[in-house]
């Protein structure tokens, strides 16, 4: 409708998943990397989770295109069926004939025969299951049993599970612990931040043949705030804004058209209604901010020479008196206003721990939120003291214990470089110069890491835990992976080398201390990272 008016050769904001329109933000690149690693040689399961509309299906399509070898793929889009129906669906996807009265065992044997024949022909087989949070525990277990067929080097069937965050919670069920341990690559896709949202919009405009600067900076910011960076909602708002601008004869969508599009689209998203009201610019808010600026100016020129924002009592009083004031009075010498605004609101360790788990793609239990661990916990949690340099070296997000104007606060350290840091506070993301962090953080942090092994491993043992141990040690020590799935002399030697390297008791047995140390060093494949290749 508006393509010719704005010079597009195709619709720039279609909600149909199209990997060609995939904007590769750093988190999208990480997602593809983790999925590729999880589906590489030796891996059987990979999992991609995220909220509705964050682009999971599009990422999976881009990942498949980037695979080294083109696998034969079966896609299951609506998995609300039984174990028998799952097997029938897999047969249908690969055009395998079967008797309608065939039992689960007969269908399983049929699929295994197909996988063996495919392997002999040099073909990899991948099953992608979208909306996997709807799978029952019984069906998920049936999937695990299918992946039991393997050679000494690789699984004959690889499975990619795509779902909403509930999928992570489902995999914490005791009866699915074996499946959870077999997921060798996982990633939780978060929404785009404000900067990424702007780049995402400009990328799609340019790819569709239009002007990448069609939306003004204020419009881009408004769209990011209203949609909270969820790509599907961004597409809907931009499409609505372009339609409205076309109907009004505008050469580019005005801020009024964009605001109306935000209202039109987001009014049907109940969870966003309050946020939209906050994002919408109003003259009342502007006049309030201006009056605040005048009041602050009247405080006198001596204000400029006060120490930092946190250390000055008069600043603390102003922060309480004018809870809405900040961005207009922001100066280089003053503590970042957006951060101060977020820190004024009290929060708890439990809330921030829950956000930290969410970054990993998990929903935290009450025990998790209190930084406690049980035998069945998927993560270990620890409280430590350290520096930002140490956290950068460990490269895992953590919860920082902050001190804001004498009051305790907590925030997730989500991204960090040598110059900038990014925090998550009450689900809001704020980025600022790292020098300000020393004013509110004095070294204490809580961090979590995923448990990879649940028990001591000794010579003579075998199974997936032993195979995983050998794989992790081989990667760290840069040694070849063993072809034997049993804990033999070769693996004992690797364990002993690792223990000597880490200054542990050398006995060749992978006990609790050895495994915990190895877990911390082996998180890179499945963990979110503080640092990224191209900065924050």
N, C-alpha and C positions, 0 to 999 in steps of 0.2 A: 504493500500500500504506500509506504513512504520511501521505498528504496530509491526511486528516481529523484525524488525531492532532495534527498541528502547525498546522492551519489554513490549508494551502495550497489554492489553487484549481487549480494545475497543478504539475507537477514542476519544482522550481527548478534542478536540476542535471543535466538531460539533456545527453548529449554530442552530440546532433544539432545541427548548426549552425543557429542561429536568430538572425537579426539583431536581433530585438526584445530579446533578452537580451544584446546586445553592451554590455559595460561600456566606456564611452569614456574610458579612461585617456589621458594626454597622448600617449603613443606611438601609441595607436590613432587619435587625432585626426590626428596627424602622418601616419600611414600613409594615411588616407583623403585627406588634402590632397595628398600626393605623387601618389597614383594618379589623382586627379581632374585634377591639373595635367598629368600625363603623357598622359592620354587626352583632353585638351582640343583645341581647334582647332590643327591643325598637327602634333599628336602621332600616332604610329602604334603604339608599343609602350609598355607599362608593365609593371613586374615587382614582385611581392611575394614575399619569401622569409622563411623563419623555420623554427625547429626544429619537429618533429612536435608537434602539440597546442597551439601558441601562438595559434591563432585566425585563421589566414590566410583560410580560406574564409568565416568569419563576417564578417571585415572587408571582404572583397570584395563580399559581399551588401549590406552597409550602404553601401559606396561607390556601388554601382549605384543604390540608392534615392536617393542624394543628388545624382546627376547632374542637370544643368540640363535636359537633354532626354532623354526616355526612348528609349534605343536598342533596336533589335531585336537580341536576344542569342542566341548559340549557345554552349552549354556542353559542353566535352569533358572528361570526368572521368578517363579511363584511357588516356592517349596512348601506348600501347606498340605503335605500328604504323608502317607505311612511309609514304612521301610520298604514294603513290597512295591509301592508306587514309585519310590525313589529309584529302585533298581530298574523298573520298567522305563522311567524317564531317561535314565542313562543309556539304556539300550536304544531307545527312540532317537536320542541325540546322535548316536554313532551308527544308526541304521542297522542295528543287530536284530535279526528276526528271532522271535520267541513265541512259545505257546501261551495263549492267554491264561491258561490254567497253571502255568509254571509256578513252582514254589520259590521261596526266597533262596534256598540252596541252589536250585537249578539256574535261577537268574544270576546268582553270584558266580557259579562255575562258568556260565556263558561269558560273563564280563571278564573273568580272569583269563579265559582262553583268548579272548580278543586282545587283552593287554599283552599277553605273552607273544602273540603273533605280531603285534605292533612293535614290540621291543626288538624282535628278531629282524624286523624290516627297518630298524633304525628310527622309528617314529616315537615321539613323546606324546603322552596323552594328558590333557588337562581338563578338569571339570570346574566350571565357574558357577557358583551358587549365589545369586543375588537375593537380598532380603533374607539372609540366613538366620536372622534372629527369630524367624517363625519356625525354624526346624525344632522338632521335639528332641529330647535327650536320646530317645530310642533311634531316631533317624541319624542323628549325629554319630552315635556309636556304630551304626551300620556303615557309615562313611569311613570311620576309622578302620573297621575290619577289612574294607575293600583295599585300603592302602597297605595292608600287611604283605601283599605280594611285592617282592623286591629282589634285586640282585645284591651282591656285596657292595656295590657302589651307589645304587640309586633305587628310588621307588618307581614302580611301573605306572602308578597313577598319582597324579598331582592334583590337589584340590585348592581352589581359592574361594574362601568364604568372604562375602561382602555383606555387611549389615550395620544396623544402628547400634548404639552403645549397649543396648540390652544383650547383645550377643556376647560381649565380654563377661557380663554378669552370669549369663547362662553357663559359660564354660568353667565357672568356679564351682559348679555342682560337683559333689564327690564322685558321682558315677561317670563324670566326663573328664576326670583328672588325667587319664591316659591320653585322651585326645588333646587336652590343653598342653601336655608336655611335648606333643609332636608338632606343634605349630612353630616352625623354624623362622618365620618372618611375619611380623605384625606391625601395623601402623594405624594410629588414630588420627584422622584428618580433621584439623581444626578450621574454623572459618578464617577468611582473610582479614588482615588488619586494615586500617584506613589507607595506608600507602599502597598496599597490595591491591586493595579494591579499585583504587584510581588507575593503577597500571593495568589491572584486569580489564576494566572498561575500555581504556585507550587501546589495548592490544586487540580486542574484538572489533572495535571500530575500524582500525587500520586493516585487519585481516579481511574485513568485509568490503574493503575498497573505499572507505570513507575517510573523513578527517578525524585523526586521533584526538584533536583538541576540541571536538564538537561540544563537549560538556565543560562548563567553567569549573575552576578549582572549588568554588563554593558549592556548586551542584554535586561534584564528586564527593566532597566531604559530607554533604547532607545524605546522599545515597548510602555511603558507608555507615553512617550512624543509624539510619533508619532500618537498614537490612541486617546490621551487625555482621556484614561481610560474608553472608551466605550466598554463594554464586547463583543459585537458582532464583533467589529473591532479587538479587541484583539484576539478573536478566529481565525479570518481570517488570521491575520498576523502570529500567532503561527503555524497554519496549513501550511501556505505557507513556513515558515522557516523550518519546519520539513520535508516537501516534498523536498525542495532544499538540505537540509543536507543529506537526504537519497540518492538522486541522485548523490551527490558528494562523498558519502561513509564516511561522517563525523560521528564520534561516538556521537557527540553532536553538535547542531547548532552553528557554529562560529558566531562571531560578524558580519563578512562580509555577511554571509547567512541571518542573521536577518535583517541587513540593506537593503539587496536586497529585502527581503520579505516586509519590510515596504514600499519601493519604489513601488513594484509591486502592493500591495493592496491599498495603500493610494493615488496612482496616479489617481485612479478612484473616489476619494472622493474630489471634488473641494474645499470644505471649509477647507480641511486639508492640501492642497498642500503647503501653505506658512509655516505652522507650521512644516511640515515634513522637509523642507529645513533647518529650524532652528535647528531641533533635530538631523539631520544627522551629525556625527562627521567628521571634515575635518582637514587636517594638517595645512591649512592656519590659521584656528581659533586657533589651538594649538600653532603655532609659535607666533601669536599675543599675546596670553595670557602669554607665556613665556617672551616675550620682555617687557610686562607690569610689570611682577614680577621683572625683572632685574632693570627696571626703578625705581620701588618703593624701591627696596633694596638700590639703590644708594642714596636715600634721606637721609640715615643716621640712626644710631641706635637710635637717639632721638625719632624717630617715634613711638617706642614701648611705650614711656612714655607719649604720648599725651593723653588727656582725650578722652571720647567716640567719636565715629565716627561723630555723629551729631554735637557735640560741637566744633570740630576742623576745623578752616577755611581751612587749607591746605588739609584736607580730602575732603571737599566740592569741592575744585578746582580739585583734582584728580578724583573725581566722574564725573565731567563734561568733563575732558580731556580724560578719558578712560572709555567710556560707556560700554564696553564689559568686563572689567577686573574683576572679583570678586572671583570666587570660589577658584582659586589657592592660593590667598593671604588671605583666610579666617583664622583668628586666634580667639581664645576664647575671647580675650580682645576687638575684633573689632566688630562693629555693623554688624549683619547678612548680608552677601553680597547679597544673593538672594532677601531679603526684600529691601535692598537699591536700587538694580537694578530696582525693580518694582516701588518704590516710586519716582525715578527720573523722571518718565513720569507723566506729569500733568493729573489730572482727576477732575471730577466735582461731586458735591453732587448728581445731577440727575442720573449720571451713576451708582454710588454706591447704590442709593436707588432702582434703577431698578434691580440691582443684589440681593438686599435684598428681594424684592418681588419675584424674581425668585426662591430664596431658599424656599419661602413659596409655590411655584408652580403657581404664578400669573405673568401675564405680566402687568407691571405698565403703567398707563396712564401718560400723561404730568402732570396732577394734582397730581397724586401719587408721581411722581419723585420729585416734589417740596415740599413734606411733607405737603400737604394741604389735607383737607377732605371736602366732600360735603355730602348732605343728602343721596345720592345714593352710596357713597363710601362703599366698602366692608371692608375697614380697617380704623382705626384711626391712626394718626401719631403724635408723640410728640418729642420735643427736650428737653433733660434734662442733668443735671450734676451729676456725680456719680463716683463710684469706680468699679474696676473689681470685688471685692467681692460682691457688690450689683448686678452686672450683672449676676454673677454666681448664686446668689440666685433667681433672676427672671428667669434665664435659657431660655432666648430667644435671637436669633441673633440680632445684632444691627449694625448700621453704625457708625463707630468711626470718629470723626473729628481729623485729625492728623496734626502735624507740622513737616515737614521735611526740615531741613536746612533753616528755616524761610519761607517756602512755604506751603500753605494749601493743604492737601491731604485727601482723604476719602477712607475707606476700611470697608468691612463687617467683623465683628467679628463672625466667623462661628463656631469655636469650641474653648473650653477653659477648662483647669483644673487648679489645684493649681500651677502647674509647667510650663505648656506649653499653648500657644495660637496658633490659626490658623486663618489667614486672607484670604479673597477673594479680590484681587485687579485686576481690568481689566480682570476678568474671570480666573485669575491665583491664585492658592492656595499656600500659603507659611506658614510653621510652624516653630516656634522658641521659645526660652526660654522667659517666660513672663516678666523677668526683663527688657528686651529691650523695652517693650511696654511703660514704664514710660518715656523713652527718647523722644517719639514722640506723646504720648497721654496724655492730661491734664484734662480729665474727661468729655468732651462734647460728647454726642452721640444722634443719632436719632433712635427711635425704633417704630415699628408698632405692632398692635395687631388686630386680626380679630373681626369685629363687629358681635355679636351673636344675638343682639336684636335691632330693628330699632325704637321702640316706647315705651313710658311708659306703664307699665302693672299694672292694678289695680284689686282689688277684683271684682268678677262678670264676668271677661273676661274669654274666653276659646280659645282653638286652639293649634297649634303646638308650638307657642312661649311660651305659658304658661306651656305646658308640658316640654319644654326644660329648662325653668327657674326652675321648680321644680326639675328636674333631676340634674341640675348643683348645686343647693343649697343643695340638699340631699347628694350629693357626698362630698362637702366641709364640711358640718356640721356633716357628718356621721349619717344621719337620714334616715329612710325608705322612699322610693319614694311613693308619693300619688297615690292612685288608681283612683282618680277623676281628670279629665282633665280640671276642672274649677278652677279658682283662688278663692279658698275658705278660710276658717279660718286656715286650716293646712298650706297652702302656705303663708298666711299672717304672721303666726307665724314664719315661716322660714325666711322670708324677714326681719322681725323685729329683729330676733336673729343675722342675718348677719349684719344688720345696727349697732347694739350695738357692735358687735365684731370689726367692722371696724371704729368705732367712728363717724358714720354718724347720721344724723337726723333720729330718729326712728318714722316712720309713717306707716310701713307695706306696703308701695307702692313702687314698683320697678321703680323709676324715673331715670333720666339721670345719676346722680352721683352714685346711687346704681348699675345700670347696667354696667357703665364703670368700676367700681371697681371689680364687679363680673367677667366681661369679662377678665380682666387681670389675675385673679386667676383661670379662667376656660379654659385657652388656652392649657393646657397640652395634651388634647386628639388629637388635630388637628395641633399642632404647631411643627415646627422644634426646636430642643433643642441645647443649647450650650454644655452642658455636656453629656457624654455618659457613659455607664456602665463600659467600659473597657479602659477608657482614650480616647485620641484623636484618 
